[in-house]
Amino acid sequence: MNTTRLSVFLWKELKEFTRDRKALLVTLLLPPLALSAIGLVTVLLLTQRQVFISIVNVDEESEIALNVTSRLYNELSKAGYNVSETHDLKSVLRDPSIDLIVVIPRGFTNNVTSLDRVAFIEVIKRAGISSEQVDVAENTVRSIISTISTEISELKISTLAEKAGISTYSVEAVRNPVQVKVPVYIGVHGEPAKIEDIWRPFIAKLLILSFSFVVTPASSYVIDGIIGERERKTMEMLLASPLGLTEFLIVKVLAASIVGLIAAISDLMGLYVYVAVLMAAVGGFILGVLEPGLILLHAVISFLTILATTSISLPFISRTRGIKSASSVASLISTLGLAFFVAGWIIDFYKLPSTLLKILLVVPYTHSILAIQAYVYRDQLVVAGCTLVLLVLSTILVFISTRTLDREKVLLAHTYYT
């Protein structure tokens, strides 16, 4: 192999990609713009979506029930919900426009004023309605009821203490004698956690999910680089030049990996923008906890993941009849990658049983996931090991892929399938 020829041909490949301004702009700008637009539209629609709540007072003659109803109505109205009051439960149940129904049942007053019974308030949610806003509304209702319950319990405890002649007492000690303190976050090694430590696992999941966007662009570029050259009748000229078949295939794989890395960075930016827009709507700021080391590791692993993917697909793509057949092969590999990266978004591979993990390590994508997750646990040995395995595996796959092909099969693949 001649490194000079390799660098010249690689420069030629990247030059062709940069000359296609439309493709370059789509690769760089489409993911951030599309995902930020989705985030903005989502936030806009969420703010416009009204939640309808109906408070049904079945214990209508009770003054306490009326006070609770009034309290719920005022607090929920202040929170911005569309609230209505009624005594007719049947009509509310039949009204599909009502998202949440709060029922103060008959006998509520008798139960709330007793010392041996609990007064329940029913919350009814309509099946088939999936909305985070409805869930938030339900939590708001529960919070208001919890405040009312605390006030009633304080009144009961103070009355009982007065009747018993007890002057020193704590309402909280009687009402909640055993409580759990607010959780204290610690780092991997027991040190006090910083804000980055708390957010790092979520960001790592985001990075792993972004791997699912890097496989397809790289495979597509390899398809165009090999099948496209054959169909454009330019491969014969390239292979007739001093450039060897091995050098030709290596440059195609490297160029695809670089293009895939550009797409990966763009997709990652888009994911960050999307999450940042959603978090900004609730007062968060994810971009403030980005860690340069994790981002750098993601870039390296992305490149090696793409390199492994193109190396795996190269022998199959180079032997296919045309672009459609090659795309089918690439889709199978992309589906495998998508399955693993979505699993990495949900499951902590780092904590899987060793027997199962050893089986999964046969798939290169497992190392990509483990490298990011091990960084969260500050296990630099696993990070280095997975990175090295990906590098060695990619190199071996490229070597095998280029050595198992000959010029005739690459040039005339269709004749082997007719």
C-alpha positions in Angstrom: 0.0 0.0 0.0 1.2 3.4 -0.9 0.3 6.1 1.7 0.7 8.9 -0.8 -1.9 7.3 -3.2 -4.1 6.7 -0.2 -4.1 10.3 0.9 -4.6 11.6 -2.6 -7.6 9.3 -3.2 -9.0 10.1 0.2 -8.7 13.8 -0.5 -10.5 13.2 -3.8 -13.4 11.4 -2.1 -13.9 14.1 0.6 -13.6 16.8 -2.1 -16.4 15.2 -4.0 -18.6 15.1 -0.9 -17.9 18.8 -0.1 -18.6 19.8 -3.6 -22.2 18.5 -3.3 -23.4 21.5 -1.3 -26.9 20.3 -1.0 -25.9 17.0 0.4 -23.5 18.7 2.8 -26.1 21.2 4.0 -28.6 18.4 4.5 -26.1 16.4 6.5 -25.1 19.3 8.7 -28.2 21.3 9.1 -31.2 19.0 8.7 -30.9 17.1 12.1 -30.5 20.3 14.3 -33.1 22.2 12.4 -35.6 19.3 12.2 -35.3 18.3 15.8 -35.3 21.9 17.1 -38.5 22.5 15.1 -40.0 19.3 16.6 -39.1 20.5 20.0 -40.6 24.0 19.5 -43.8 22.6 18.0 -44.1 20.1 20.9 -43.7 22.9 23.5 -46.1 25.1 21.6 -48.7 22.5 21.4 -48.3 21.5 25.0 -48.9 25.1 26.1 -52.0 25.3 23.9 -53.4 21.9 25.0 -56.1 22.6 27.7 -56.8 20.0 30.4 -60.4 19.9 31.5 -61.1 18.9 35.1 -64.5 18.3 36.7 -65.0 18.3 40.5 -68.0 16.2 41.4 -69.3 16.8 44.9 -71.6 13.9 45.7 -71.6 14.8 49.5 -73.3 18.0 48.5 -75.0 18.9 51.7 -71.8 18.9 53.7 -70.1 22.2 54.5 -66.7 20.5 54.7 -67.2 18.9 51.3 -68.2 22.3 49.9 -65.1 23.9 51.3 -62.9 21.2 49.9 -64.6 21.6 46.5 -64.1 25.4 46.6 -60.4 24.9 47.6 -59.8 22.5 44.7 -61.6 24.7 42.2 -59.7 27.9 43.2 -56.2 26.2 43.3 -56.7 24.3 40.0 -58.0 27.5 38.3 -55.0 29.4 39.5 -52.8 26.7 38.0 -54.4 27.3 34.6 -56.7 24.4 34.3 -60.2 24.5 32.9 -62.3 23.5 36.0 -66.0 22.9 36.4 -68.1 21.9 39.4 -71.1 19.6 39.4 -73.2 17.1 41.4 -74.1 14.9 38.5 -71.4 12.2 38.2 -73.2 10.2 35.4 -73.2 13.2 33.0 -69.5 13.9 33.6 -68.5 10.2 33.0 -70.3 10.3 29.6 -68.6 13.6 28.6 -65.4 12.7 26.6 -64.1 16.2 26.8 -63.4 15.9 30.5 -59.8 14.6 31.1 -59.8 14.3 34.8 -62.7 13.8 37.3 -62.3 14.4 41.0 -65.1 12.9 43.1 -65.9 13.8 46.7 -68.0 10.8 47.6 -71.1 10.5 49.8 -70.1 10.2 53.5 -66.9 12.2 53.0 -67.7 14.5 55.9 -68.5 11.6 58.4 -65.2 10.0 57.5 -63.0 13.1 57.6 -64.3 14.1 61.1 -63.9 10.7 62.6 -60.9 9.2 64.4 -61.2 5.6 63.1 -61.9 6.1 59.4 -60.1 7.6 56.4 -61.9 9.9 54.0 -61.1 9.1 50.4 -61.3 11.4 47.4 -61.5 9.5 44.0 -59.6 10.5 41.0 -60.9 9.2 37.7 -58.8 9.3 34.4 -60.3 8.5 31.1 -58.7 5.5 29.4 -57.1 6.1 26.0 -56.0 9.7 26.8 -52.2 9.8 26.8 -51.0 13.2 27.9 -48.2 14.3 30.2 -50.3 17.3 31.0 -53.1 15.1 32.4 -50.5 13.4 34.6 -49.3 16.7 35.8 -52.8 17.8 36.5 -53.4 14.6 38.5 -50.2 15.3 40.6 -51.5 18.9 41.2 -54.8 17.5 42.5 -52.9 15.1 44.8 -50.7 17.9 46.0 -53.7 20.1 46.9 -55.5 17.3 48.6 -52.3 16.5 50.6 -52.2 20.1 51.8 -55.8 19.9 52.9 -55.2 16.6 54.6 -52.2 18.1 56.5 -54.3 21.0 57.7 -57.2 18.6 58.9 -54.7 16.4 60.7 -53.1 19.3 62.5 -56.6 20.4 63.7 -57.4 16.9 64.9 -54.1 16.5 66.7 -54.2 19.9 68.4 -57.8 19.2 69.5 -56.9 15.9 71.0 -53.8 17.3 72.7 -55.9 20.1 74.3 -58.4 17.6 75.6 -55.6 15.4 77.0 -54.0 18.4 78.7 -50.8 18.1 76.7 -49.1 21.4 76.1 -45.9 20.3 74.3 -46.3 18.3 71.2 -45.4 18.2 67.5 -48.0 17.6 64.9 -45.4 16.2 62.5 -44.1 13.8 65.1 -47.6 12.4 65.6 -48.7 12.5 62.0 -45.5 11.2 60.4 -43.3 9.6 63.1 -41.0 7.9 60.6 -39.9 9.7 57.4 -37.2 9.3 54.7 -34.9 12.2 54.2 -34.3 13.8 50.9 -31.8 11.6 48.9 -28.1 12.6 49.0 -26.3 12.0 45.7 -22.8 10.6 45.8 -20.3 9.9 43.0 -19.2 6.5 41.8 -16.5 6.2 44.5 -18.6 7.7 47.3 -17.5 11.3 46.9 -20.1 14.1 47.0 -21.8 14.3 43.6 -21.7 17.4 41.4 -24.5 18.4 39.0 -22.5 16.8 36.2 -22.5 13.5 38.0 -26.2 13.5 38.3 -26.8 14.4 34.6 -23.9 12.3 33.2 -26.0 9.0 32.9 -28.7 10.8 31.0 -26.3 12.4 28.7 -24.5 9.1 28.1 -27.9 7.5 27.2 -28.4 10.3 24.7 -25.0 9.7 23.2 -25.6 6.0 22.9 -29.0 6.6 21.2 -27.3 9.0 18.7 -25.2 6.0 17.5 -28.3 4.7 15.8 -28.1 7.7 13.4 -24.5 7.0 12.3 -24.9 3.5 10.8 -27.1 4.3 7.8 -25.3 7.3 6.4 -22.0 5.4 6.4 -23.5 2.4 4.7 -25.2 4.6 2.1 -21.9 6.3 1.3 -20.1 2.9 0.9 -23.0 1.8 -1.4 -22.6 4.9 -3.5 -18.8 4.7 -3.4 -18.7 1.1 -4.8 -21.9 0.3 -6.5 -22.2 3.9 -7.7 -18.7 3.8 -9.2 -19.6 0.6 -11.0 -22.9 1.9 -12.4 -21.3 5.2 -13.5 -18.7 3.1 -15.3 -15.9 4.9 -13.5 -14.6 1.9 -11.4 -12.7 0.5 -14.3 -10.7 3.7 -14.7 -9.9 3.9 -11.0 -8.8 0.3 -10.8 -6.7 0.7 -14.0 -4.8 3.5 -12.3 -1.8 2.8 -10.0 -4.4 2.7 -7.2 -4.8 -1.0 -6.1 -8.1 -2.7 -5.1 -7.0 -2.8 -1.5 -6.2 0.9 -1.4 -9.5 1.7 -3.3 -11.6 -0.2 -0.7 -9.7 1.2 2.3 -10.2 4.8 1.1 -13.9 4.1 0.5 -14.3 2.8 4.0 -12.3 5.7 5.6 -14.3 8.3 3.6 -17.5 6.7 4.6 -16.4 6.7 8.2 -15.5 10.4 8.1 -18.8 11.3 6.4 -20.6 9.2 9.0 -18.8 11.0 11.8 -19.9 14.3 10.4 -23.5 13.0 10.3 -23.1 11.7 13.8 -22.0 15.0 15.2 -24.8 16.8 13.4 -27.4 14.3 14.7 -26.0 14.7 18.2 -26.3 18.4 18.0 -29.9 17.9 16.9 -30.7 15.6 19.8 -29.1 18.1 22.3 -31.1 21.0 20.8 -34.3 18.9 21.0 -33.8 18.0 24.6 -32.6 21.5 25.5 -35.8 23.0 24.0 -38.0 20.7 26.0 -36.0 21.3 29.2 -36.0 25.0 28.7 -39.8 24.8 28.7 -39.7 23.4 32.3 -36.8 25.5 33.5 -33.9 23.2 32.9 -30.6 23.8 31.0 -28.9 20.6 29.8 -26.2 22.3 27.8 -24.7 23.7 31.0 -23.6 20.2 32.1 -21.8 19.0 29.0 -18.5 17.3 29.7 -15.8 17.7 27.0 -14.2 14.3 27.9 -17.4 12.4 27.3 -18.1 14.3 24.0 -14.5 13.6 22.8 -14.9 9.9 23.6 -18.3 9.8 21.8 -16.6 11.2 18.7 -13.8 8.6 18.8 -16.3 5.7 19.4 -18.6 7.0 16.7 -15.8 6.9 14.1 -14.8 3.4 15.2 -18.4 2.2 15.2 -18.9 3.5 11.7 -15.6 1.9 10.6 -16.7 -1.4 12.0 -20.1 -1.1 10.3 -18.6 -0.3 6.9 -16.1 -3.1 7.2 -18.8 -5.6 8.0 -21.0 -4.5 5.1 -18.2 -4.1 2.6 -17.9 -7.8 1.4 -21.6 -8.0 0.9 -22.1 -4.6 -0.7 -19.2 -5.1 -3.1 -20.7 -8.4 -4.3 -24.3 -7.3 -4.8 -25.9 -6.7 -8.2 -27.0 -3.1 -7.7 -27.9 -0.3 -5.3 -31.2 -1.9 -4.3 -29.6 -5.2 -3.3 -26.8 -3.3 -1.5 -29.4 -1.2 0.4 -31.2 -4.3 1.6 -27.9 -5.7 3.0 -27.2 -2.3 4.6 -30.7 -2.2 6.1 -30.1 -5.5 7.9 -26.9 -4.2 9.5 -28.6 -0.9 10.4 -31.4 -2.8 12.0 -29.0 -4.7 14.1 -27.3 -1.5 15.2 -30.6 0.2 15.9 -31.7 -2.8 18.1 -28.5 -2.6 20.2 -28.4 1.2 20.6 -32.0 1.4 21.6 -31.3 -1.3 24.1 -28.3 0.7 25.3 -30.6 3.7 25.8 -32.8 1.6 28.1 -30.5 -1.0 29.7 -27.2 -0.6 31.6 -24.9 -3.0 29.7 -22.2 -2.3 32.3 -24.3 -4.0 35.0 -25.4 -7.1 32.9 -24.4 -10.5 34.2 -20.9 -11.4 33.0 -22.1 -14.6 31.2 -24.7 -12.7 29.1 -22.2 -9.8 28.5 -19.6 -12.2 27.2 -22.0 -13.4 24.5 -23.0 -9.9 23.6 -19.4 -8.8 23.2 -19.3 -10.8 20.0 -21.3 -7.9 18.4 -19.1 -4.8 17.9 -21.9 -2.5 18.9 -21.7 -3.8 22.5 -18.2 -2.3 22.8 -19.5 1.0 21.6 -22.2 1.0 24.3 -19.9 -0.2 27.0 -17.3 2.4 26.3 -19.8 5.2 27.0 -21.4 3.6 30.0 -18.1 2.7 31.5 -17.1 6.3 31.3 -20.1 7.2 33.5 -18.8 4.7 36.1 -15.3 6.1 35.8 -14.0 2.7 34.8 -11.2 3.9 32.5 -9.9 0.4 32.0 -13.1 -0.8 30.4 -13.3 2.4 28.3 -9.8 1.9 27.0 -10.4 -1.8 26.5 -13.6 -1.3 24.5 -12.0 1.5 22.4 -9.0 -0.7 21.7 -11.2 -3.7 20.8 -13.2 -1.5 18.3 -10.0 -0.2 16.8 -8.4 -3.7 16.4 -11.7 -5.3 15.3 -12.3 -2.6 12.7 -8.7 -3.0 11.4 -9.1 -6.8 11.1 -12.4 -6.5 9.4 -11.1 -4.0 6.9 -8.1 -6.3 6.2 -10.3 -9.4 5.8 -12.8 -7.5 3.6 -10.1 -6.1 1.3 -8.2 -9.4 1.1 -11.2 -11.6 0.3 -12.2 -9.6 -2.8 -10.7 -9.5 -6.3 -11.0 -7.1 -9.2 -13.3 -9.3 -11.2 -15.9 -9.7 -8.4 -15.9 -6.0 -7.7 -16.2 -5.0 -11.3 -18.5 -7.7 -12.5 -20.5 -8.7 -9.4 -23.7 -9.0 -11.4 -22.4 -11.8 -13.5 -22.0 -14.0 -10.4 -25.7 -13.7 -9.6 -27.2 -14.3 -13.0 
